[in-house]
């Protein structure tokens, strides 16, 4: 075809709602030389058979932000692009059968209000007034979202496509991608119609995203972590009683979601649409006997109504009218699931200038916002809001097929589950084990997964309730609380040990390595033999990441960062790595023990070491401990005298046995979290995120404005320093009796005004204070300021503290 494009700035693979939304946002921003390739007709994948519900509700701050944007965009899209669309804003009611569910609703409603959404808690009587066909006698209450509704997925996609074309975007239908090549800095996208050379390429291939992802593996990619699930919903015949009510009222009944039974029920024309998420769910195309077909466009799976019989029966009892319409049509189609049920939107791991926008379980609700986020990644290399919750790099090498399948079945079957703070989901576990994992469990370790690595959250004793049921509470109090307190006290008064596998660790070497790092970080590098914290900012001076930098020589460094940040932070360091420098990932080769407490020096003397234990804070040295070679770092995230022992995996069992044998008390991640919050130490992607600048985060002492290197964000930070920050990091005590830790993004109030948010919170067992870290409007940072924090719908008094650690503010214990 003579008019087929042979070059483009961006090629998008996949013509569903996400692909067209991405093209639309790029074209609107002036990026006109962009091409979308669709193997069949637009909407041929999951989009065409989607139910089209558009909720604002989300347990994740980032996902709610994305859905809120999309829902608002849809309300004017038809007019904006001059394309007729059926978008019914009916409102929705979520039903609660328990106190815990109502607490979840209060939590989400609080986030919604912060984002400008009005979500209201309802009584059963109020719910029935809005939906008279519903039985409410057994309900605790509900949540009302007046902006929820449903949209026609095909019309939405075509509207986005029209808007994209009108703004200069190009769409090629019936043009399957057959391969991907790389030539220098260009991608070559191969099709039967010809090849397209482009700067950037985007995988928006829906449930075919894993197949498209395989094309990138020769160029640094990985197998996309996803599984295709079977999701079905059915439509009833027309219901005269519903039709009459609709005519009288002039609108549809609200959508119902019975999240405890796990289904939604909404009006469709004058019938009803029931969509369950059943526990006995089914994955497709996961075995050699059930291969993925070359093309499944506009196709469905056979009906399997027996699988959803429980939900059908319950829904008919909830809304008896449902039983009167019969099943007129059943839709059973493929829907992609990532292990955690959230989509992948952002940079493709291992592949420069390649991006992903796929694995949407709620693609219609999230498509509008996803297009915005993806276009920001493509155009700017960063996003307006922190979107780590959906970043593809949150998954690393542990997400093999078995893990993805187990997690997809678990996540789908618990689609509406509450995510309690002390609950660990059991499926797909034990992918990465510490060298002393068996010993940890023998000592009572109750495990949690961190980037696939199993770590002890707390240590149970005989008689403690370690059942999964015991963790299904929002409250701080549980079998773990007394044990956390004891673990903290053991560290405070003696010495404790935390087995910490999975620290992300990278070696950077080569002539010019130091100068390269100086151009990346906001501050200074440590001297040889010392270590420090380094902060990386984006172009707007926002906190991209934090790494510990150990300097072994003039141009030889080890950088250590959070387990979860492994692929993200490797990208940060590798993105513009100069020729001649070598960056290597050694995460899986080493493990770490944190040995900390006032008696830790004595412990090392007892087990034997040739290390110089008099060296100061923030030093590191090679040493032998208990006869094993290791590196000793004089740091402690717990805020006590202590060292980190870094050693090869083979040496860790002997080291751990020696430390335990010398009297150290094992402690877990919950105790460490409590202690780091008492010290005001920030955690990545909670307190440290691209929602905040380095100055807002209280990191000015880590910024070296006078150095000659023009590090990312320098100009923005200088401007902010001149004009003054609008908000700042704060430590607060929760003064009123509260049985909860304040969840992430809990709202801080000054009277009737929203003035900030909590980023992390825990009980401090050394200070005997419930502490919250967060961000607060700059004029309210004065110590002693009295405010309130909203936690599960109730307000609790808080007091702003001095800008220093609550525990050992002068760091005397740390430096002892």
URZI-V714942 format. One record per residue. RES is the residue in one letter. D_CENTER is the distance of its C-alpha to the mean C-alpha in whole Angstrom. Layout:
# URZI-V714942
RES/D_CENTER + RES/D_CENTER
This chain:
# URZI-V714942
X/43 + X/45 + X/42 + X/39 + X/37 + X/37 + X/35 + X/32 + X/29 + X/26 + X/26 + X/24 + X/24 + X/24 + X/26 + X/24 + X/22 + X/19 + X/22 + X/24 + X/22 + X/21 + X/25 + X/25 + X/23 + X/25 + X/28 + X/28 + X/27 + X/30 + X/29 + X/31 + X/32 + X/29 + X/30 + X/28 + X/29 + X/29 + X/31 + X/32 + X/32 + X/29 + X/27 + X/29 + X/26 + X/23 + X/24 + X/28 + X/27 + X/24 + X/25 + X/24 + X/22 + X/21 + X/19 + X/17 + X/16 + X/12 + X/11 + X/8 + X/9 + X/8 + X/9 + X/12 + X/13 + X/13 + X/15 + X/17 + X/18 + X/19 + X/21 + X/23 + X/23 + X/25 + X/27 + X/29 + X/28 + X/32 + X/34 + X/32 + X/33 + X/36 + X/35 + X/35 + X/32 + X/32 + X/29 + X/30 + X/28 + X/29 + X/27 + X/25 + X/26 + X/24 + X/26 + X/25 + X/28 + X/27 + X/26 + X/23 + X/22 + X/23 + X/21 + X/18 + X/20 + X/21 + X/18 + X/16 + X/20 + X/19 + X/16 + X/18 + X/21 + X/19 + X/18 + X/22 + X/21 + X/24 + X/23 + X/26 + X/26 + X/29 + X/32 + X/33 + X/36 + X/34 + X/32 + X/36 + X/37 + X/34 + X/35 + X/38 + X/38 + X/35 + X/36 + X/35 + X/37 + X/34 + X/31 + X/30 + X/29 + X/26 + X/24 + X/25 + X/24 + X/27 + X/25 + X/23 + X/25 + X/26 + X/27 + X/28 + X/26 + X/29 + X/30 + X/27 + X/27 + X/30 + X/30 + X/27 + X/29 + X/32 + X/31 + X/29 + X/33 + X/35 + X/33 + X/33 + X/31 + X/32 + X/32 + X/33 + X/33 + X/35 + X/34 + X/32 + X/30 + X/32 + X/31 + X/29 + X/31 + X/30 + X/33 + X/33 + X/30 + X/30 + X/29 + X/31 + X/30 + X/33 + X/34 + X/38 + X/38 + X/38 + X/36 + X/34 + X/33 + X/30 + X/28 + X/24 + X/23 + X/21 + X/20 + X/19 + X/21 + X/20 + X/21 + X/23 + X/20 + X/20 + X/24 + X/24 + X/21 + X/24 + X/26 + X/24 + X/24 + X/28 + X/26 + X/23 + X/21 + X/20 + X/20 + X/17 + X/15 + X/16 + X/19 + X/21 + X/21 + X/24 + X/24 + X/27 + X/28 + X/32 + X/34 + X/37 + X/40 + X/41 + X/42 + X/45 + X/44 + X/40 + X/42 + X/45 + X/42 + X/40 + X/43 + X/44 + X/41 + X/40 + X/37 + X/35 + X/34 + X/30 + X/27 + X/27 + X/24 + X/25 + X/22 + X/23 + X/25 + X/23 + X/24 + X/25 + X/28 + X/29 + X/32 + X/33 + X/36 + X/39 + X/37 + X/34 + X/31 + X/29 + X/26 + X/25 + X/22 + X/24 + X/24 + X/26 + X/24 + X/25 + X/24 + X/26 + X/27 + X/26 + X/29 + X/32 + X/34 + X/31 + X/31 + X/29 + X/31 + X/32 + X/32 + X/30 + X/31 + X/32 + X/32 + X/31 + X/31 + X/34 + X/34 + X/33 + X/33 + X/34 + X/31 + X/30 + X/33 + X/32 + X/29 + X/32 + X/35 + X/33 + X/32 + X/36 + X/36 + X/34 + X/36 + X/39 + X/39 + X/37 + X/40 + X/42 + X/41 + X/41 + X/38 + X/39 + X/36 + X/33 + X/30 + X/29 + X/27 + X/24 + X/20 + X/18 + X/15 + X/12 + X/12 + X/9 + X/11 + X/8 + X/10 + X/10 + X/11 + X/12 + X/14 + X/16 + X/16 + X/19 + X/21 + X/22 + X/22 + X/20 + X/17 + X/15 + X/15 + X/15 + X/14 + X/14 + X/15 + X/16 + X/17 + X/20 + X/18 + X/15 + X/17 + X/19 + X/16 + X/14 + X/18 + X/18 + X/14 + X/16 + X/19 + X/18 + X/16 + X/20 + X/22 + X/21 + X/18 + X/16 + X/15 + X/16 + X/13 + X/10 + X/7 + X/5 + X/2 + X/5 + X/7 + X/10 + X/10 + X/7 + X/10 + X/14 + X/17 + X/17 + X/16 + X/19 + X/21 + X/21 + X/18 + X/16 + X/19 + X/19 + X/15 + X/16 + X/19 + X/17 + X/15 + X/17 + X/20 + X/17 + X/16 + X/17 + X/16 + X/16 + X/13 + X/15 + X/15 + X/17 + X/16 + X/15 + X/15 + X/18 + X/18 + X/18 + X/18 + X/20 + X/19 + X/20 + X/23 + X/24 + X/28 + X/28 + X/26 + X/29 + X/31 + X/28 + X/28 + X/31 + X/31 + X/29 + X/25 + X/23 + X/20 + X/16 + X/14 + X/12 + X/12 + X/14 + X/17 + X/18 + X/19 + X/21 + X/20 + X/23 + X/27 + X/28 + X/32 + X/35 + X/35 + X/31 + X/29 + X/26 + X/26 + X/23 + X/24 + X/25 + X/21 + X/21 + X/21 + X/19 + X/22 + X/22 + X/26 + X/26 + X/27 + X/25 + X/26 + X/29 + X/28 + X/26 + X/29 + X/31 + X/29 + X/28 + X/32 + X/33 + X/31 + X/33 + X/36 + X/36 + X/34 + X/31 + X/29 + X/25 + X/24 + X/21 + X/21 + X/18 + X/19 + X/18 + X/21 + X/23 + X/27 + X/28 + X/32 + X/34 + X/37 + X/35 + X/32 + X/32 + X/33 + X/30 + X/27 + X/29 + X/29 + X/25 + X/24 + X/25 + X/28 + X/30 + X/30 + X/32 + X/35 + X/36 + X/36 + X/33 + X/29 + X/27 + X/24 + X/23 + X/21 + X/20 + X/20 + X/19 + X/22 + X/22 + X/22 + X/18 + X/16 + X/15 + X/15 + X/17 + X/20 + X/23 + X/25 + X/28 + X/32 + X/34 + X/36 + X/37 + X/34 + X/33 + X/29 + X/27 + X/23 + X/21 + X/17 + X/14 + X/14 + X/10 + X/11 + X/14 + X/14 + X/13 + X/15 + X/18 + X/17 + X/18 + X/21 + X/22 + X/22 + X/26 + X/27 + X/31 + X/33 + X/35 + X/32 + X/30 + X/26 + X/26 + X/23 + X/24 + X/21 + X/23 + X/26 + X/26 + X/25 + X/25 + X/27 + X/26 + X/30 + X/30 + X/33 + X/36 + X/38 + X/36 + X/38 + X/41 + X/39 + X/39 + X/42 + X/43 + X/41 + X/43 + X/41 + X/43 + X/40 + X/41 + X/40 + X/41 + X/39 + X/37 + X/33 + X/31 + X/33 + X/33 + X/36 + X/36 + X/38 + X/39 + X/38 + X/40 + X/41 + X/38 + X/37 + X/34 + X/32 + X/32 + X/30 + X/31 + X/28 + X/26 + X/23 + X/25 + X/27 + X/30 + X/33 + X/31 + X/31 + X/28 + X/30 + X/28 + X/30 + X/30 + X/29 + X/33 + X/34 + X/31 + X/33 + X/36 + X/34 + X/32 + X/36 + X/37 + X/35 + X/35 + X/39 + X/39 + X/38 + X/34 + X/32 + X/29 + X/26 + X/22 + X/19 + X/19 + X/23 + X/21 + X/19 + X/22 + X/24 + X/21 + X/21 + X/25 + X/25 + X/22 + X/20 + X/17 + X/14 + X/11 + X/8 + X/10 + X/14 + X/13 + X/12 + X/13 + X/14 + X/17 + X/20 + X/21 + X/24 + X/22 + X/20 + X/24 + X/24 + X/27 + X/29 + X/27 + X/28 + X/31 + X/32 + X/35 + X/35 + X/36 + X/32 + X/31 + X/27 + X/24 + X/24 + X/27 + X/29 + X/27 + X/27 + X/30 + X/31 + X/28 + X/30 + X/33 + X/32 + X/30 + X/27 + X/26 + X/24 + X/23 + X/22 + X/23 + X/24 + X/25 + X/27 + X/26 + X/30 + X/31 + X/30 + X/27 + X/26 + X/22 + X/20 + X/18 + X/15 + X/12 + X/14 + X/17 + X/19 + X/22 + X/26 + X/29 + X/31 + X/30 + X/28 + X/24 + X/24 + X/21 + X/18 + X/17 + X/14 + X/15 + X/18 + X/20 + X/24 + X/26 + X/28 + X/30 + X/31 + X/31 + X/29 + X/25 + X/23 + X/21 + X/19 + X/18 + X/19 + X/23 + X/25 + X/28 + X/31 + X/30 + X/29 + X/32 + X/32 + X/34 + X/32 + X/32 + X/29 + X/27 + X/23 + X/22 + X/21 + X/21 + X/24 + X/26 + X/27 + X/27 + X/29 + X/28 + X/30 + X/29 + X/29 + X/31 + X/29 + X/29 + X/28 + X/29 + X/30 + X/32 + X/32 + X/35 + X/33 + X/36 + X/35 + X/32 + X/35 + X/38
